[in-house]
């Protein structure tokens, strides 16, 4: 994969950079700027090299329409604060305003183009449509730097297609993501523990299949655990369940037994009457969930069990919360797992928080990025990387 060094001297050159600034917003306030911070090393290096830095990004799902509430204006402001310089926002992606703002740039300046997903061509399934669109954007730059790890698993105009139009390379964030995720999956220091949560088994099929042959220990929590418990023959009440996945999960349990992979399931569950932040709750054994209750978190004994299994590891990859962490009452399991990774890191283990909800959870629960070896910026991208799939946005840089 080509990197920034392969692009040579960038002084005075117009460098198009694809970042992932799909940050959570409350009104116009950014509630987690982790993805903006993750892009800073690449942007700072380009500014220091006196390049003209033209940044592209998306926000939300405007579905090819201009949605004012999804403008990148709050991102431009926050990026400017973090960089310590003015970041100019162009009001389109490749139109008159973008051309005018880029033409006025001096070396070291930064311009942010408006939300690329305001353009219907950005996510078109038709490669010819995306190619024509990428050519229009390419007129603004001399070289392209791909640094939005969160989008490299898809073929999109501002990432995959534009890399075919200009001399291209990976930015420092993508270099770091690939290096760290590869370290965990290609030759992990052992014991290697994989912690999986989130709502559905079906979302993690590829990861389980790929890592069952590599991990020493698989720890399962979150909504997906109820399909595992059902596969073991237990009652799961009104908990989230994928009946069509039960046979698949039975196969995983059998494979784990045959290959000596330790499969760790919760011993107790926090159940509630309904899916609500203030729902009455109680802790029950995992094999005794009442028929009229739903599980919303792993229980305290499971939290300690999961924590201890994680600390007894040299490499840990975690993807997916253990419960409905957005409700404080049902966040204890996720917090126990996060604390396990923090304690494992402090003891010298290599730990990865696999993006998406897991990254949001650790920050919302008050943990710092520096307490983990690596927090991935890509939800779907990091999952597909862990599945061993080829990511188009990376392959195009090779």
N, C-alpha and C positions, 0 to 999 in steps of 0.2 A: 504494500500500500504506500502510495506516495505521500510525503509529509511536507510541512512548510519549507523545510530545507531544500527540497527538490525544486522549489519555485524560483530560487535564486534571489537576486537583489530586487526588492519590491518598492524601493524608494520612488515616489511620484506615480506609481502604478495604481490603477483603479482595481481594488480587490473586492469582489463580491463574496460575502460570507453568509452561508446559510446557518442560522442558529435555531435553537428550539426555545422560544420565549412563550410557550403555551402555559402561562402561569395562572393560578387561581385568583379570581377577582371578586371583591365584594363592592359592587358599584364601580367606582374607578380606583379603588384601593387594592393594591397587590398584597395578598395575604401570605404568600410564600415566594420570595425572590430567588430561591435556590437555583433555578435554571438560568437566571440572568447572571448570577455570580459564577456559575460554572463556565460561562462563555468568556469571562474576563481575561484569563491568561492569553488566549488567542488574540483577542481584540487589543489588549495592551501591547502585545508583541508587534502587531501590525502597525499600531499608532507609533510605537517607538522606532519602527523601521521607516517611518515617514510615508507610509502608503496612504492612499485615499480609501477609507474603509466604508464600504456600502453593505449594510446588513439587511438580510431578508429573514422573515420569520412569520409564523402563523399564530393565531390566538382563537381558540374555540372552534366551533363548527358553523360558520356562516353559510356553508353550502353554495359557494359561488356568487353570493349576493353581498352588497355593501350593508353591513350591520353596524351602525355607529357605536353601539355598546361594546363591540369587539375591535374597536380601533386600537392600534398599538401606541396611542398617545401616552398612556400611563407607563408603558414599557420604556418609551423614549426618555421620559423624565427620570425614571429610576436608573436606567442605564447611564444617563448623563451624571447623576449623583455618584454612582459607583466608580465611573471612569474619571470623575473630576474634571469633566469638560462638557461643552455643549454637544448634544446629539440632536441633529435636525431631523424632523419627521417629514418625509415626502407624503403627499396625500394620495398617491397611487403607487403601483408597483413598477410599471414600465412606461407610463404616459408622460404627458407634458411636464407635470410637476417633478416627477422623478428625474427626467432629463435635465431640467433647469437646476435642481438642487445639486445634482452630481457635477454639472458643468461649473458650478460656482465653488466647488471644493478646492481646498489647498491641502498639500501633504500633511497628514496627521489628523485631518478632519474625519468625523464620523456622521454618516447619514443612515437613517433607518427607513427602509421602504415600507409602505403601508401593507397591512395584512395580506399575504399572498393568497389566502383562501377566499378573499373577496373576488378573485378571478375564477370563473368556472373551469378554465383550462388547467388550473393547478392540479386537480385530482381527476382529470379526465381519464377514462379507461382507454381512450384512443391515443396511441403513441404519436401519431402524426399531429394531432391537436396539441399535445404537450410539447412536441419538438418545435412547432411553429412559435409557441408561447415562450419556450426557453430561449429561442433565438432573439426574441424581442428583449428579454431581460439581459441577455449576453451583450447586447449593444452598449450597456451601461458599464461593462467591466473589461479588464484585460486578462484577469485570471480569476479562478473560482476556488474558494476554500470551503469544504464541507465540514461543519462543526456541530450540526444538530443531530446528536445521536438518537434522539427520540423519534426521528422520521426516517432513518436509514433502512427500515424494514419495508418501506413502501416505494413504489415507483411514482414520484411526484415531480412536477415540472421544475420547481425551484431547487431540487436536490439531485435526483437521478439524471434527468434529461439535460440540465444545464452543464453537468460534468462532462457531457459529450461535446459541448460547444466551445469550451475554453480549456487552457491548461489548468489542471485541477489537482488538488491535494487535500489530505485530511488535516483538520486543525488539531490543536493540542488536546482538546477535550475528547475527540474521537480516538486519538492515539491512546489516551489514558484509559478510556472505556475498554477498548480492544485488549490492551495490555492486561488490565486487571481481570476482566471476565475470562480471558484465555488462561491466566494463571490459576483461576479457580477450577476451570473445567478440563484443561489439558494435562496438567501434571500437579494436582493439588497435594499439599503437605497433609499427611493423615494423622488422626482421624478426620475425614471429610464429612461434614454434616450439612444436609440440605433441609431447610425449613420452609414448608409451603403452607400458605393460607389463602384467604380470599374466598369468594363465594362458590365457585364452581370447579369441579374436577375437570370438566370438559375444557376449561380455559388453560389447564396445566398438563393436559395429556402428553404433549410432546416433551415437556420438561421432565415429567416423571419417567417416561420411556427412555430418554437419553441418559438421565442421571442415575437411574436404578442400577446401571452397569458400572457406574463410576463412584457413587457415594458409599460410605461405610454406614451411614445412618440417615434415615428419612423421617423427619418430624412433621406431622400433619395436624393442622388446626383450621380455624375459620369455618365458613359455611360448608366447604368441601368435605369436612370431616364426617358429616352425617351420612354421606354416601358410603364412606369407609365403615362406619359403625353399623349401618344397615347390612353391608356385605358380610359383616361378622355375625349377623343374625339378631341384632339388637333393635329395640323400639326407638324411634327418633321423634315421635310425636308430630308436631306441626313444623318441625325444623326444615330448613332448606334441604331438598333432596332431588337428586337426578336419577330416577328409577332406571333409565336406559343406560346408565353408567355402572350399575351394580355388578354386572358380570365382568366388565373391564377391570373394575377395582378388585374383584376376587382374583383375577389374573395377576394383578400387581402384588397382592398379598402373598400369593403362591410363589411368584418369582423372587420376592424378597426372602422368603423362607429358604428356597433352593440355593440362592446365591450368597446367603449369609449377611444380607443387608438388614440392619436393625430398623424395624418399622416402629416408630414411637407415636402412639395415639393418646388422646387425653384420657385420664382416669376419672375426671369429674367435669361437669358442664354447668355453666350458669344458665338456667332456664327462666323464661318470663311468660306472662300471659299473652303478650302481643309485642309487635315490633314498634316500640316507642321508648323514648328516652326515660320516661318516668314509670314504665311498666313495673308492677310488683315482680320481684325475682327471688330465686332460691338456688342453692347449689345442690346438685344431685349426682350420684355416681353415673358415669358415662353409659353404663348398661341398664340404667333405670330411669330413663327420661319419660315423664308422664305423657300419656297420649294427647292430653289437651294443652301441652306446653311447647314452646319453641326454644331451642338453644341459641343464645346470642353472644356467648363467649366461652372460652375454656375456663375451668374452675381454678381455684387457688392452688390446689395440689398439683394440677397439670402445669400451671405456671411455673411452680418450683421445679417440677420434673423437666420441663422443656429448658428452663434456664440452666439447670445442672448438666444436661446433655450437650448444650451449646458450649458451655465453659470447658467441657471435656473434649474439645476439638481443636485442631490446628488450622482448619479451613472451614468457613461457614458461609453459605449463600442463603439469603432469606428473601422470599418473595411472597407477599400477601399477608394482611393482618390476621390476627387470631380470633377476632370478634368484631362487633360493631363499634370500633374505636371512636367513631364520631360522637357516640353517646358516652359521656364520662363514666357512667355506671357499668358499661360493658367494655372498658378499655384496658382493664387490668392484665388480661392475657397478653395483649399486644405489647404492653409496657414491660412485662416480665421477659418476653423474647428480646425486645430491644435492649434491656438491661443485660441479658445474657450475652448479646453480641458485644456490648460495651466492655463487660468484664473479660470476655474472651480476648478482645483486642488488647486490653491492658496487660493480659498475660502473654501476649506475643503471637496470638492467632491472626490469620488474615481473614477479614470479614467484609462481606459485601451485602449491602441493602439494595435489593433489585428494583429500584425505581417505582414509579406509579404510586399506588396507595401506601406502600410500605415507606417510601421516602416522605410522603405527606405525614404519615403517622408518627414517625420518629421526631419530626420537627414540631408537630402539634403537641406531642407529649413532653416537649421541653428538652430533647436531646440535641447535642451539637454535632454538626457534620464531622468535626475533628475526632469524635469519639469512636468512629468506625474507620476501617481501612479505606472503604470506598462506598459512596452512595451513588448508584447509577442514576442518570438523568432520563433513561428510557424505560418506559413501562413495557409496551409491546416489543420494542427492539431488544431489550435485555432478555425478555422471555424467549424470543426467537433465537437469540444468540446462544442461550443456555440449552435450547432444543437442538443445537448443532446445525441450524438452517443457514443457508447463504442469504445474506442481507444485500438486496440490490444496490443500496446507496453506498455500501462498502466495496462490493465487487467492482463497481464502475470506476473506483479509484485505483484499482490494481494495474 
